[in-house]
Amino acid sequence: MTALWFFLGLLLGGCIGVVVMCLFQINKCNYYESEIRRIEEQIKTKK
């Protein structure tokens, strides 16, 4: 019975860890996209 709880906790913890890492990755992508838009605007205003 203890092994069942161990594997259940391991599975749940792994799923939560993956979700948190995906959220950080999405945030990082949004940051890079906003930087690209900012640089494109700077290029447009210089022309």
mmCIF file of the C-alpha atoms, coordinates in Angstrom:
data_MODEL
# 
_entry.id   MODEL 
# 
loop_
_atom_site.group_PDB 
_atom_site.id 
_atom_site.type_symbol 
_atom_site.label_atom_id 
_atom_site.label_alt_id 
_atom_site.label_comp_id 
_atom_site.label_asym_id 
_atom_site.label_entity_id 
_atom_site.label_seq_id 
_atom_site.pdbx_PDB_ins_code 
_atom_site.Cartn_x 
_atom_site.Cartn_y 
_atom_site.Cartn_z 
_atom_site.occupancy 
_atom_site.B_iso_or_equiv 
_atom_site.pdbx_formal_charge 
_atom_site.auth_seq_id 
_atom_site.auth_comp_id 
_atom_site.auth_asym_id 
_atom_site.auth_atom_id 
_atom_site.pdbx_PDB_model_num 
ATOM 1  C CA . MET A 1 1  ? 0.000  0.000  0.000   1.00 0.00 ? 1  MET A CA 1 
ATOM 2  C CA . THR A 1 2  ? 2.891  2.368  0.743   1.00 0.00 ? 2  THR A CA 1 
ATOM 3  C CA . ALA A 1 3  ? 4.326  1.792  -2.725  1.00 0.00 ? 3  ALA A CA 1 
ATOM 4  C CA . LEU A 1 4  ? 0.968  2.731  -4.251  1.00 0.00 ? 4  LEU A CA 1 
ATOM 5  C CA . TRP A 1 5  ? 0.967  6.074  -2.433  1.00 0.00 ? 5  TRP A CA 1 
ATOM 6  C CA . PHE A 1 6  ? 4.605  6.609  -3.397  1.00 0.00 ? 6  PHE A CA 1 
ATOM 7  C CA . PHE A 1 7  ? 3.913  6.083  -7.096  1.00 0.00 ? 7  PHE A CA 1 
ATOM 8  C CA . LEU A 1 8  ? 0.745  8.168  -6.938  1.00 0.00 ? 8  LEU A CA 1 
ATOM 9  C CA . GLY A 1 9  ? 2.677  11.037 -5.353  1.00 0.00 ? 9  GLY A CA 1 
ATOM 10 C CA . LEU A 1 10 ? 5.496  10.621 -7.843  1.00 0.00 ? 10 LEU A CA 1 
ATOM 11 C CA . LEU A 1 11 ? 3.039  10.748 -10.749 1.00 0.00 ? 11 LEU A CA 1 
ATOM 12 C CA . LEU A 1 12 ? 1.180  13.751 -9.359  1.00 0.00 ? 12 LEU A CA 1 
ATOM 13 C CA . GLY A 1 13 ? 4.402  15.599 -8.536  1.00 0.00 ? 13 GLY A CA 1 
ATOM 14 C CA . GLY A 1 14 ? 5.786  14.877 -11.990 1.00 0.00 ? 14 GLY A CA 1 
ATOM 15 C CA . CYS A 1 15 ? 2.652  16.199 -13.668 1.00 0.00 ? 15 CYS A CA 1 
ATOM 16 C CA . ILE A 1 16 ? 2.708  19.366 -11.581 1.00 0.00 ? 16 ILE A CA 1 
ATOM 17 C CA . GLY A 1 17 ? 6.413  19.841 -12.347 1.00 0.00 ? 17 GLY A CA 1 
ATOM 18 C CA . VAL A 1 18 ? 5.826  19.501 -16.085 1.00 0.00 ? 18 VAL A CA 1 
ATOM 19 C CA . VAL A 1 19 ? 2.959  22.004 -15.980 1.00 0.00 ? 19 VAL A CA 1 
ATOM 20 C CA . VAL A 1 20 ? 5.071  24.548 -14.089 1.00 0.00 ? 20 VAL A CA 1 
ATOM 21 C CA . MET A 1 21 ? 7.973  24.154 -16.534 1.00 0.00 ? 21 MET A CA 1 
ATOM 22 C CA . CYS A 1 22 ? 5.605  24.585 -19.507 1.00 0.00 ? 22 CYS A CA 1 
ATOM 23 C CA . LEU A 1 23 ? 4.206  27.768 -17.991 1.00 0.00 ? 23 LEU A CA 1 
ATOM 24 C CA . PHE A 1 24 ? 7.718  29.168 -17.555 1.00 0.00 ? 24 PHE A CA 1 
ATOM 25 C CA . GLN A 1 25 ? 8.517  28.265 -21.166 1.00 0.00 ? 25 GLN A CA 1 
ATOM 26 C CA . ILE A 1 26 ? 5.358  29.991 -22.435 1.00 0.00 ? 26 ILE A CA 1 
ATOM 27 C CA . ASN A 1 27 ? 6.281  33.093 -20.439 1.00 0.00 ? 27 ASN A CA 1 
ATOM 28 C CA . LYS A 1 28 ? 9.787  33.033 -21.931 1.00 0.00 ? 28 LYS A CA 1 
ATOM 29 C CA . CYS A 1 29 ? 8.389  32.761 -25.483 1.00 0.00 ? 29 CYS A CA 1 
ATOM 30 C CA . ASN A 1 30 ? 6.061  35.706 -24.852 1.00 0.00 ? 30 ASN A CA 1 
ATOM 31 C CA . TYR A 1 31 ? 9.014  37.761 -23.614 1.00 0.00 ? 31 TYR A CA 1 
ATOM 32 C CA . TYR A 1 32 ? 11.046 36.996 -26.732 1.00 0.00 ? 32 TYR A CA 1 
ATOM 33 C CA . GLU A 1 33 ? 8.106  37.782 -29.012 1.00 0.00 ? 33 GLU A CA 1 
ATOM 34 C CA . SER A 1 34 ? 7.609  41.148 -27.331 1.00 0.00 ? 34 SER A CA 1 
ATOM 35 C CA . GLU A 1 35 ? 11.330 41.894 -27.742 1.00 0.00 ? 35 GLU A CA 1 
ATOM 36 C CA . ILE A 1 36 ? 11.097 41.048 -31.456 1.00 0.00 ? 36 ILE A CA 1 
ATOM 37 C CA . ARG A 1 37 ? 8.089  43.370 -31.849 1.00 0.00 ? 37 ARG A CA 1 
ATOM 38 C CA . ARG A 1 38 ? 9.925  46.167 -30.005 1.00 0.00 ? 38 ARG A CA 1 
ATOM 39 C CA . ILE A 1 39 ? 13.008 45.822 -32.219 1.00 0.00 ? 39 ILE A CA 1 
ATOM 40 C CA . GLU A 1 40 ? 10.866 45.729 -35.378 1.00 0.00 ? 40 GLU A CA 1 
ATOM 41 C CA . GLU A 1 41 ? 9.173  48.951 -34.288 1.00 0.00 ? 41 GLU A CA 1 
ATOM 42 C CA . GLN A 1 42 ? 12.566 50.583 -33.732 1.00 0.00 ? 42 GLN A CA 1 
ATOM 43 C CA . ILE A 1 43 ? 13.648 49.551 -37.222 1.00 0.00 ? 43 ILE A CA 1 
ATOM 44 C CA . LYS A 1 44 ? 10.430 50.927 -38.757 1.00 0.00 ? 44 LYS A CA 1 
ATOM 45 C CA . THR A 1 45 ? 10.768 54.276 -37.005 1.00 0.00 ? 45 THR A CA 1 
ATOM 46 C CA . LYS A 1 46 ? 14.381 54.710 -38.182 1.00 0.00 ? 46 LYS A CA 1 
ATOM 47 C CA . LYS A 1 47 ? 13.443 54.356 -41.865 1.00 0.00 ? 47 LYS A CA 1 
# 
